[in-house]
Amino acid sequence: MGTALVPLGHHQAHKRAWRRLVQTARLCCGVPDYDNYVRHVLEKHPDREPMDYKTFFRERQEARFGGKGGFRCC
């Protein structure tokens, strides 16, 4: 095996698997996936302008933790 290169098909499969693993880890930790959001808006809602990252992150945090009143426990 030594210096043999990984076939391109395997490289692409590993790259795709790594992206999914990172995305899953981010979602488990509560970090929203901005790239997927932008892709979705551009493909499905071409008449809308995607939010910038800061606005997107704030909106996702408010949706997850309950608005501007701070964090809530239940």
PDB file of N, CA, C and O in Angstrom:
ATOM      1  N   MET A   1       0.841  -1.185   0.000  1.00  0.00           N
ATOM      2  CA  MET A   1       0.000   0.000   0.000  1.00  0.00           C
ATOM      3  C   MET A   1       0.884   1.244   0.000  1.00  0.00           C
ATOM      4  O   MET A   1       0.696   2.080  -0.884  1.00  0.00           O
ATOM      5  N   GLY A   2       1.797   1.429   0.884  1.00  0.00           N
ATOM      6  CA  GLY A   2       2.787   2.482   0.948  1.00  0.00           C
ATOM      7  C   GLY A   2       2.426   3.803   0.297  1.00  0.00           C
ATOM      8  O   GLY A   2       1.700   4.606   0.882  1.00  0.00           O
ATOM      9  N   THR A   3       2.928   4.038  -0.912  1.00  0.00           N
ATOM     10  CA  THR A   3       2.752   5.326  -1.583  1.00  0.00           C
ATOM     11  C   THR A   3       1.627   5.315  -2.602  1.00  0.00           C
ATOM     12  O   THR A   3       1.486   6.271  -3.365  1.00  0.00           O
ATOM     13  N   ALA A   4       0.830   4.268  -2.638  1.00  0.00           N
ATOM     14  CA  ALA A   4      -0.270   4.190  -3.613  1.00  0.00           C
ATOM     15  C   ALA A   4      -1.298   5.284  -3.330  1.00  0.00           C
ATOM     16  O   ALA A   4      -1.619   5.562  -2.174  1.00  0.00           O
ATOM     17  N   LEU A   5      -1.802   5.887  -4.376  1.00  0.00           N
ATOM     18  CA  LEU A   5      -2.814   6.926  -4.242  1.00  0.00           C
ATOM     19  C   LEU A   5      -4.186   6.310  -4.030  1.00  0.00           C
ATOM     20  O   LEU A   5      -4.460   5.204  -4.497  1.00  0.00           O
ATOM     21  N   VAL A   6      -5.024   7.012  -3.344  1.00  0.00           N
ATOM     22  CA  VAL A   6      -6.403   6.572  -3.136  1.00  0.00           C
ATOM     23  C   VAL A   6      -7.168   6.844  -4.427  1.00  0.00           C
ATOM     24  O   VAL A   6      -7.097   7.957  -4.948  1.00  0.00           O
ATOM     25  N   PRO A   7      -7.896   5.863  -4.957  1.00  0.00           N
ATOM     26  CA  PRO A   7      -8.674   6.100  -6.179  1.00  0.00           C
ATOM     27  C   PRO A   7      -9.647   7.262  -5.993  1.00  0.00           C
ATOM     28  O   PRO A   7     -10.174   7.473  -4.901  1.00  0.00           O
ATOM     29  N   LEU A   8      -9.879   8.015  -7.071  1.00  0.00           N
ATOM     30  CA  LEU A   8     -10.702   9.215  -7.017  1.00  0.00           C
ATOM     31  C   LEU A   8     -12.095   8.934  -6.455  1.00  0.00           C
ATOM     32  O   LEU A   8     -12.606   9.730  -5.667  1.00  0.00           O
ATOM     33  N   GLY A   9     -12.713   7.832  -6.839  1.00  0.00           N
ATOM     34  CA  GLY A   9     -14.042   7.494  -6.333  1.00  0.00           C
ATOM     35  C   GLY A   9     -14.056   7.359  -4.816  1.00  0.00           C
ATOM     36  O   GLY A   9     -14.996   7.800  -4.154  1.00  0.00           O
ATOM     37  N   HIS A  10     -13.007   6.746  -4.271  1.00  0.00           N
ATOM     38  CA  HIS A  10     -12.914   6.593  -2.817  1.00  0.00           C
ATOM     39  C   HIS A  10     -12.714   7.941  -2.144  1.00  0.00           C
ATOM     40  O   HIS A  10     -13.284   8.214  -1.087  1.00  0.00           O
ATOM     41  N   HIS A  11     -11.894   8.780  -2.771  1.00  0.00           N
ATOM     42  CA  HIS A  11     -11.652  10.120  -2.210  1.00  0.00           C
ATOM     43  C   HIS A  11     -12.956  10.906  -2.134  1.00  0.00           C
ATOM     44  O   HIS A  11     -13.249  11.520  -1.108  1.00  0.00           O
ATOM     45  N   GLN A  12     -13.732  10.892  -3.197  1.00  0.00           N
ATOM     46  CA  GLN A  12     -15.002  11.618  -3.209  1.00  0.00           C
ATOM     47  C   GLN A  12     -15.961  11.056  -2.166  1.00  0.00           C
ATOM     48  O   GLN A  12     -16.654  11.817  -1.491  1.00  0.00           O
ATOM     49  N   ALA A  13     -16.007   9.749  -2.029  1.00  0.00           N
ATOM     50  CA  ALA A  13     -16.889   9.127  -1.039  1.00  0.00           C
ATOM     51  C   ALA A  13     -16.474   9.518   0.380  1.00  0.00           C
ATOM     52  O   ALA A  13     -17.323   9.814   1.221  1.00  0.00           O
ATOM     53  N   HIS A  14     -15.162   9.515   0.640  1.00  0.00           N
ATOM     54  CA  HIS A  14     -14.682   9.904   1.972  1.00  0.00           C
ATOM     55  C   HIS A  14     -14.954  11.380   2.240  1.00  0.00           C
ATOM     56  O   HIS A  14     -15.323  11.757   3.352  1.00  0.00           O
ATOM     57  N   LYS A  15     -14.772  12.209   1.222  1.00  0.00           N
ATOM     58  CA  LYS A  15     -15.034  13.642   1.369  1.00  0.00           C
ATOM     59  C   LYS A  15     -16.504  13.889   1.690  1.00  0.00           C
ATOM     60  O   LYS A  15     -16.820  14.693   2.567  1.00  0.00           O
ATOM     61  N   ARG A  16     -17.401  13.206   0.992  1.00  0.00           N
ATOM     62  CA  ARG A  16     -18.841  13.344   1.229  1.00  0.00           C
ATOM     63  C   ARG A  16     -19.210  12.844   2.628  1.00  0.00           C
ATOM     64  O   ARG A  16     -19.995  13.478   3.333  1.00  0.00           O
ATOM     65  N   ALA A  17     -18.642  11.713   3.020  1.00  0.00           N
ATOM     66  CA  ALA A  17     -18.919  11.157   4.350  1.00  0.00           C
ATOM     67  C   ALA A  17     -18.422  12.108   5.440  1.00  0.00           C
ATOM     68  O   ALA A  17     -19.095  12.304   6.452  1.00  0.00           O
ATOM     69  N   TRP A  18     -17.236  12.699   5.229  1.00  0.00           N
ATOM     70  CA  TRP A  18     -16.700  13.644   6.213  1.00  0.00           C
ATOM     71  C   TRP A  18     -17.608  14.857   6.359  1.00  0.00           C
ATOM     72  O   TRP A  18     -17.878  15.298   7.477  1.00  0.00           O
ATOM     73  N   ARG A  19     -18.089  15.407   5.225  1.00  0.00           N
ATOM     74  CA  ARG A  19     -18.991  16.564   5.284  1.00  0.00           C
ATOM     75  C   ARG A  19     -20.254  16.235   6.069  1.00  0.00           C
ATOM     76  O   ARG A  19     -20.711  17.036   6.884  1.00  0.00           O
ATOM     77  N   ARG A  20     -20.814  15.058   5.822  1.00  0.00           N
ATOM     78  CA  ARG A  20     -22.027  14.652   6.544  1.00  0.00           C
ATOM     79  C   ARG A  20     -21.754  14.486   8.033  1.00  0.00           C
ATOM     80  O   ARG A  20     -22.575  14.869   8.866  1.00  0.00           O
ATOM     81  N   LEU A  21     -20.609  13.920   8.364  1.00  0.00           N
ATOM     82  CA  LEU A  21     -20.239  13.739   9.769  1.00  0.00           C
ATOM     83  C   LEU A  21     -20.094  15.089  10.464  1.00  0.00           C
ATOM     84  O   LEU A  21     -20.578  15.268  11.582  1.00  0.00           O
ATOM     85  N   VAL A  22     -19.432  16.034   9.811  1.00  0.00           N
ATOM     86  CA  VAL A  22     -19.266  17.376  10.383  1.00  0.00           C
ATOM     87  C   VAL A  22     -20.625  18.049  10.535  1.00  0.00           C
ATOM     88  O   VAL A  22     -20.901  18.668  11.563  1.00  0.00           O
ATOM     89  N   GLN A  23     -21.477  17.931   9.513  1.00  0.00           N
ATOM     90  CA  GLN A  23     -22.812  18.536   9.583  1.00  0.00           C
ATOM     91  C   GLN A  23     -23.611  17.946  10.745  1.00  0.00           C
ATOM     92  O   GLN A  23     -24.261  18.680  11.489  1.00  0.00           O
ATOM     93  N   THR A  24     -23.563  16.633  10.899  1.00  0.00           N
ATOM     94  CA  THR A  24     -24.285  15.968  11.981  1.00  0.00           C
ATOM     95  C   THR A  24     -23.761  16.444  13.343  1.00  0.00           C
ATOM     96  O   THR A  24     -24.547  16.720  14.249  1.00  0.00           O
ATOM     97  N   ALA A  25     -22.451  16.537  13.484  1.00  0.00           N
ATOM     98  CA  ALA A  25     -21.870  16.988  14.749  1.00  0.00           C
ATOM     99  C   ALA A  25     -22.303  18.426  15.057  1.00  0.00           C
ATOM    100  O   ALA A  25     -22.625  18.749  16.200  1.00  0.00           O
ATOM    101  N   ARG A  26     -22.310  19.280  14.039  1.00  0.00           N
ATOM    102  CA  ARG A  26     -22.738  20.667  14.253  1.00  0.00           C
ATOM    103  C   ARG A  26     -24.198  20.730  14.676  1.00  0.00           C
ATOM    104  O   ARG A  26     -24.548  21.488  15.581  1.00  0.00           O
ATOM    105  N   LEU A  27     -25.047  19.945  14.036  1.00  0.00           N
ATOM    106  CA  LEU A  27     -26.463  19.953  14.393  1.00  0.00           C
ATOM    107  C   LEU A  27     -26.681  19.421  15.807  1.00  0.00           C
ATOM    108  O   LEU A  27     -27.542  19.920  16.531  1.00  0.00           O
ATOM    109  N   CYS A  28     -25.904  18.412  16.201  1.00  0.00           N
ATOM    110  CA  CYS A  28     -26.015  17.874  17.566  1.00  0.00           C
ATOM    111  C   CYS A  28     -25.614  18.914  18.602  1.00  0.00           C
ATOM    112  O   CYS A  28     -26.162  18.940  19.704  1.00  0.00           O
ATOM    113  N   CYS A  29     -24.664  19.767  18.252  1.00  0.00           N
ATOM    114  CA  CYS A  29     -24.191  20.807  19.177  1.00  0.00           C
ATOM    115  C   CYS A  29     -25.013  22.079  19.068  1.00  0.00           C
ATOM    116  O   CYS A  29     -24.819  23.006  19.855  1.00  0.00           O
ATOM    117  N   GLY A  30     -25.919  22.143  18.118  1.00  0.00           N
ATOM    118  CA  GLY A  30     -26.760  23.323  17.980  1.00  0.00           C
ATOM    119  C   GLY A  30     -26.212  24.392  17.063  1.00  0.00           C
ATOM    120  O   GLY A  30     -26.722  25.513  17.064  1.00  0.00           O
ATOM    121  N   VAL A  31     -25.191  24.086  16.281  1.00  0.00           N
ATOM    122  CA  VAL A  31     -24.623  25.056  15.346  1.00  0.00           C
ATOM    123  C   VAL A  31     -25.331  24.885  14.009  1.00  0.00           C
ATOM    124  O   VAL A  31     -25.239  23.821  13.397  1.00  0.00           O
ATOM    125  N   PRO A  32     -26.033  25.910  13.546  1.00  0.00           N
ATOM    126  CA  PRO A  32     -26.771  25.787  12.293  1.00  0.00           C
ATOM    127  C   PRO A  32     -25.842  25.722  11.087  1.00  0.00           C
ATOM    128  O   PRO A  32     -24.709  26.200  11.137  1.00  0.00           O
ATOM    129  N   ASP A  33     -26.330  25.129  10.007  1.00  0.00           N
ATOM    130  CA  ASP A  33     -25.538  24.938   8.802  1.00  0.00           C
ATOM    131  C   ASP A  33     -25.888  26.012   7.775  1.00  0.00           C
ATOM    132  O   ASP A  33     -26.845  25.872   7.013  1.00  0.00           O
ATOM    133  N   TYR A  34     -25.108  27.070   7.766  1.00  0.00           N
ATOM    134  CA  TYR A  34     -25.376  28.228   6.913  1.00  0.00           C
ATOM    135  C   TYR A  34     -25.262  27.887   5.430  1.00  0.00           C
ATOM    136  O   TYR A  34     -26.060  28.367   4.625  1.00  0.00           O
ATOM    137  N   ASP A  35     -24.281  27.067   5.059  1.00  0.00           N
ATOM    138  CA  ASP A  35     -24.100  26.722   3.643  1.00  0.00           C
ATOM    139  C   ASP A  35     -25.322  26.017   3.072  1.00  0.00           C
ATOM    140  O   ASP A  35     -25.746  26.316   1.955  1.00  0.00           O
ATOM    141  N   ASN A  36     -25.889  25.088   3.824  1.00  0.00           N
ATOM    142  CA  ASN A  36     -27.096  24.404   3.355  1.00  0.00           C
ATOM    143  C   ASN A  36     -28.276  25.366   3.265  1.00  0.00           C
ATOM    144  O   ASN A  36     -29.096  25.262   2.352  1.00  0.00           O
ATOM    145  N   TYR A  37     -28.364  26.296   4.204  1.00  0.00           N
ATOM    146  CA  TYR A  37     -29.431  27.295   4.170  1.00  0.00           C
ATOM    147  C   TYR A  37     -29.336  28.138   2.901  1.00  0.00           C
ATOM    148  O   TYR A  37     -30.335  28.335   2.210  1.00  0.00           O
ATOM    149  N   VAL A  38     -28.137  28.635   2.593  1.00  0.00           N
ATOM    150  CA  VAL A  38     -27.958  29.472   1.400  1.00  0.00           C
ATOM    151  C   VAL A  38     -28.290  28.679   0.147  1.00  0.00           C
ATOM    152  O   VAL A  38     -28.983  29.180  -0.738  1.00  0.00           O
ATOM    153  N   ARG A  39     -27.800  27.444   0.063  1.00  0.00           N
ATOM    154  CA  ARG A  39     -28.083  26.594  -1.092  1.00  0.00           C
ATOM    155  C   ARG A  39     -29.598  26.394  -1.253  1.00  0.00           C
ATOM    156  O   ARG A  39     -30.125  26.477  -2.363  1.00  0.00           O
ATOM    157  N   HIS A  40     -30.285  26.132  -0.147  1.00  0.00           N
ATOM    158  CA  HIS A  40     -31.727  25.920  -0.189  1.00  0.00           C
ATOM    159  C   HIS A  40     -32.454  27.178  -0.687  1.00  0.00           C
ATOM    160  O   HIS A  40     -33.321  27.091  -1.557  1.00  0.00           O
ATOM    161  N   VAL A  41     -32.101  28.332  -0.141  1.00  0.00           N
ATOM    162  CA  VAL A  41     -32.772  29.575  -0.537  1.00  0.00           C
ATOM    163  C   VAL A  41     -32.539  29.858  -2.016  1.00  0.00           C
ATOM    164  O   VAL A  41     -33.473  30.233  -2.726  1.00  0.00           O
ATOM    165  N   LEU A  42     -31.316  29.685  -2.487  1.00  0.00           N
ATOM    166  CA  LEU A  42     -31.020  29.963  -3.891  1.00  0.00           C
ATOM    167  C   LEU A  42     -31.747  29.007  -4.836  1.00  0.00           C
ATOM    168  O   LEU A  42     -32.193  29.410  -5.911  1.00  0.00           O
ATOM    169  N   GLU A  43     -31.865  27.731  -4.430  1.00  0.00           N
ATOM    170  CA  GLU A  43     -32.517  26.741  -5.290  1.00  0.00           C
ATOM    171  C   GLU A  43     -34.043  26.804  -5.214  1.00  0.00           C
ATOM    172  O   GLU A  43     -34.716  26.747  -6.243  1.00  0.00           O
ATOM    173  N   LYS A  44     -34.584  26.919  -4.023  1.00  0.00           N
ATOM    174  CA  LYS A  44     -36.033  26.797  -3.832  1.00  0.00           C
ATOM    175  C   LYS A  44     -36.775  28.127  -3.772  1.00  0.00           C
ATOM    176  O   LYS A  44     -37.975  28.183  -4.042  1.00  0.00           O
ATOM    177  N   HIS A  45     -36.070  29.191  -3.422  1.00  0.00           N
ATOM    178  CA  HIS A  45     -36.708  30.507  -3.267  1.00  0.00           C
ATOM    179  C   HIS A  45     -35.868  31.572  -3.981  1.00  0.00           C
ATOM    180  O   HIS A  45     -35.318  32.458  -3.328  1.00  0.00           O
ATOM    181  N   PRO A  46     -35.762  31.497  -5.305  1.00  0.00           N
ATOM    182  CA  PRO A  46     -34.880  32.422  -6.033  1.00  0.00           C
ATOM    183  C   PRO A  46     -35.298  33.891  -5.908  1.00  0.00           C
ATOM    184  O   PRO A  46     -34.501  34.788  -6.180  1.00  0.00           O
ATOM    185  N   ASP A  47     -36.530  34.134  -5.502  1.00  0.00           N
ATOM    186  CA  ASP A  47     -36.998  35.509  -5.345  1.00  0.00           C
ATOM    187  C   ASP A  47     -36.543  36.138  -4.021  1.00  0.00           C
ATOM    188  O   ASP A  47     -36.665  37.350  -3.843  1.00  0.00           O
ATOM    189  N   ARG A  48     -36.023  35.331  -3.096  1.00  0.00           N
ATOM    190  CA  ARG A  48     -35.573  35.825  -1.789  1.00  0.00           C
ATOM    191  C   ARG A  48     -34.067  36.029  -1.774  1.00  0.00           C
ATOM    192  O   ARG A  48     -33.321  35.370  -2.499  1.00  0.00           O
ATOM    193  N   GLU A  49     -33.645  36.951  -0.938  1.00  0.00           N
ATOM    194  CA  GLU A  49     -32.220  37.174  -0.699  1.00  0.00           C
ATOM    195  C   GLU A  49     -31.847  36.427   0.584  1.00  0.00           C
ATOM    196  O   GLU A  49     -32.480  36.648   1.617  1.00  0.00           O
ATOM    197  N   PRO A  50     -30.833  35.545   0.551  1.00  0.00           N
ATOM    198  CA  PRO A  50     -30.449  34.840   1.781  1.00  0.00           C
ATOM    199  C   PRO A  50     -29.947  35.816   2.846  1.00  0.00           C
ATOM    200  O   PRO A  50     -29.335  36.837   2.529  1.00  0.00           O
ATOM    201  N   MET A  51     -30.212  35.491   4.101  1.00  0.00           N
ATOM    202  CA  MET A  51     -29.713  36.305   5.210  1.00  0.00           C
ATOM    203  C   MET A  51     -28.185  36.197   5.262  1.00  0.00           C
ATOM    204  O   MET A  51     -27.621  35.192   4.828  1.00  0.00           O
ATOM    205  N   ASP A  52     -27.523  37.215   5.785  1.00  0.00           N
ATOM    206  CA  ASP A  52     -26.085  37.092   6.010  1.00  0.00           C
ATOM    207  C   ASP A  52     -25.884  36.149   7.206  1.00  0.00           C
ATOM    208  O   ASP A  52     -26.831  35.844   7.931  1.00  0.00           O
ATOM    209  N   TYR A  53     -24.639  35.694   7.400  1.00  0.00           N
ATOM    210  CA  TYR A  53     -24.388  34.682   8.430  1.00  0.00           C
ATOM    211  C   TYR A  53     -24.779  35.162   9.823  1.00  0.00           C
ATOM    212  O   TYR A  53     -25.375  34.410  10.594  1.00  0.00           O
ATOM    213  N   LYS A  54     -24.450  36.402  10.146  1.00  0.00           N
ATOM    214  CA  LYS A  54     -24.740  36.921  11.487  1.00  0.00           C
ATOM    215  C   LYS A  54     -26.245  36.917  11.758  1.00  0.00           C
ATOM    216  O   LYS A  54     -26.679  36.498  12.831  1.00  0.00           O
ATOM    217  N   THR A  55     -27.037  37.379  10.799  1.00  0.00           N
ATOM    218  CA  THR A  55     -28.496  37.400  10.946  1.00  0.00           C
ATOM    219  C   THR A  55     -29.049  35.980  11.029  1.00  0.00           C
ATOM    220  O   THR A  55     -29.914  35.688  11.854  1.00  0.00           O
ATOM    221  N   PHE A  56     -28.542  35.104  10.170  1.00  0.00           N
ATOM    222  CA  PHE A  56     -28.970  33.701  10.165  1.00  0.00           C
ATOM    223  C   PHE A  56     -28.698  33.040  11.517  1.00  0.00           C
ATOM    224  O   PHE A  56     -29.569  32.371  12.073  1.00  0.00           O
ATOM    225  N   PHE A  57     -27.489  33.231  12.039  1.00  0.00           N
ATOM    226  CA  PHE A  57     -27.122  32.613  13.304  1.00  0.00           C
ATOM    227  C   PHE A  57     -28.005  33.126  14.437  1.00  0.00           C
ATOM    228  O   PHE A  57     -28.475  32.342  15.261  1.00  0.00           O
ATOM    229  N   ARG A  58     -28.234  34.446  14.483  1.00  0.00           N
ATOM    230  CA  ARG A  58     -29.085  35.039  15.521  1.00  0.00           C
ATOM    231  C   ARG A  58     -30.501  34.484  15.435  1.00  0.00           C
ATOM    232  O   ARG A  58     -31.098  34.142  16.456  1.00  0.00           O
ATOM    233  N   GLU A  59     -31.039  34.395  14.224  1.00  0.00           N
ATOM    234  CA  GLU A  59     -32.401  33.879  14.031  1.00  0.00           C
ATOM    235  C   GLU A  59     -32.507  32.430  14.484  1.00  0.00           C
ATOM    236  O   GLU A  59     -33.487  32.055  15.127  1.00  0.00           O
ATOM    237  N   ARG A  60     -31.512  31.612  14.156  1.00  0.00           N
ATOM    238  CA  ARG A  60     -31.522  30.204  14.575  1.00  0.00           C
ATOM    239  C   ARG A  60     -31.413  30.070  16.080  1.00  0.00           C
ATOM    240  O   ARG A  60     -32.075  29.218  16.673  1.00  0.00           O
ATOM    241  N   GLN A  61     -30.579  30.905  16.718  1.00  0.00           N
ATOM    242  CA  GLN A  61     -30.454  30.855  18.168  1.00  0.00           C
ATOM    243  C   GLN A  61     -31.758  31.264  18.845  1.00  0.00           C
ATOM    244  O   GLN A  61     -32.169  30.648  19.827  1.00  0.00           O
ATOM    245  N   GLU A  62     -32.401  32.290  18.329  1.00  0.00           N
ATOM    246  CA  GLU A  62     -33.682  32.729  18.897  1.00  0.00           C
ATOM    247  C   GLU A  62     -34.745  31.653  18.722  1.00  0.00           C
ATOM    248  O   GLU A  62     -35.548  31.418  19.625  1.00  0.00           O
ATOM    249  N   ALA A  63     -34.751  30.997  17.563  1.00  0.00           N
ATOM    250  CA  ALA A  63     -35.729  29.934  17.331  1.00  0.00           C
ATOM    251  C   ALA A  63     -35.480  28.751  18.265  1.00  0.00           C
ATOM    252  O   ALA A  63     -36.425  28.119  18.737  1.00  0.00           O
ATOM    253  N   ARG A  64     -34.221  28.457  18.528  1.00  0.00           N
ATOM    254  CA  ARG A  64     -33.904  27.312  19.365  1.00  0.00           C
ATOM    255  C   ARG A  64     -34.089  27.592  20.849  1.00  0.00           C
ATOM    256  O   ARG A  64     -34.590  26.740  21.583  1.00  0.00           O
ATOM    257  N   PHE A  65     -33.690  28.781  21.298  1.00  0.00           N
ATOM    258  CA  PHE A  65     -33.666  29.050  22.728  1.00  0.00           C
ATOM    259  C   PHE A  65     -34.738  30.013  23.208  1.00  0.00           C
ATOM    260  O   PHE A  65     -34.733  30.390  24.380  1.00  0.00           O
ATOM    261  N   GLY A  66     -35.646  30.420  22.351  1.00  0.00           N
ATOM    262  CA  GLY A  66     -36.809  31.151  22.823  1.00  0.00           C
ATOM    263  C   GLY A  66     -36.794  32.654  22.766  1.00  0.00           C
ATOM    264  O   GLY A  66     -37.321  33.300  23.672  1.00  0.00           O
ATOM    265  N   GLY A  67     -36.225  33.224  21.766  1.00  0.00           N
ATOM    266  CA  GLY A  67     -36.382  34.657  21.569  1.00  0.00           C
ATOM    267  C   GLY A  67     -35.387  35.518  22.303  1.00  0.00           C
ATOM    268  O   GLY A  67     -34.346  35.047  22.761  1.00  0.00           O
ATOM    269  N   LYS A  68     -35.724  36.793  22.407  1.00  0.00           N
ATOM    270  CA  LYS A  68     -34.790  37.798  22.922  1.00  0.00           C
ATOM    271  C   LYS A  68     -34.759  37.855  24.432  1.00  0.00           C
ATOM    272  O   LYS A  68     -33.956  38.604  24.988  1.00  0.00           O
ATOM    273  N   GLY A  69     -35.592  37.103  25.121  1.00  0.00           N
ATOM    274  CA  GLY A  69     -35.644  37.144  26.567  1.00  0.00           C
ATOM    275  C   GLY A  69     -34.548  36.362  27.249  1.00  0.00           C
ATOM    276  O   GLY A  69     -34.591  36.175  28.465  1.00  0.00           O
ATOM    277  N   GLY A  70     -33.572  35.901  26.502  1.00  0.00           N
ATOM    278  CA  GLY A  70     -32.486  35.124  27.091  1.00  0.00           C
ATOM    279  C   GLY A  70     -32.745  33.637  26.943  1.00  0.00           C
ATOM    280  O   GLY A  70     -33.740  33.207  26.359  1.00  0.00           O
ATOM    281  N   PHE A  71     -31.829  32.875  27.484  1.00  0.00           N
ATOM    282  CA  PHE A  71     -31.956  31.430  27.386  1.00  0.00           C
ATOM    283  C   PHE A  71     -32.992  30.927  28.373  1.00  0.00           C
ATOM    284  O   PHE A  71     -33.160  31.486  29.457  1.00  0.00           O
ATOM    285  N   ARG A  72     -33.670  29.885  27.993  1.00  0.00           N
ATOM    286  CA  ARG A  72     -34.648  29.290  28.894  1.00  0.00           C
ATOM    287  C   ARG A  72     -34.274  27.839  29.137  1.00  0.00           C
ATOM    288  O   ARG A  72     -33.645  27.198  28.296  1.00  0.00           O
ATOM    289  N   CYS A  73     -34.658  27.338  30.269  1.00  0.00           N
ATOM    290  CA  CYS A  73     -34.263  25.971  30.588  1.00  0.00           C
ATOM    291  C   CYS A  73     -35.303  24.935  30.195  1.00  0.00           C
ATOM    292  O   CYS A  73     -34.963  23.763  30.037  1.00  0.00           O
ATOM    293  N   CYS A  74     -36.563  25.333  30.034  1.00  0.00           N
ATOM    294  CA  CYS A  74     -37.599  24.348  29.676  1.00  0.00           C
ATOM    295  C   CYS A  74     -38.560  24.910  28.661  1.00  0.00           C
ATOM    296  O   CYS A  74     -39.493  24.222  28.246  1.00  0.00           O
TER     297      CYS A  74
END
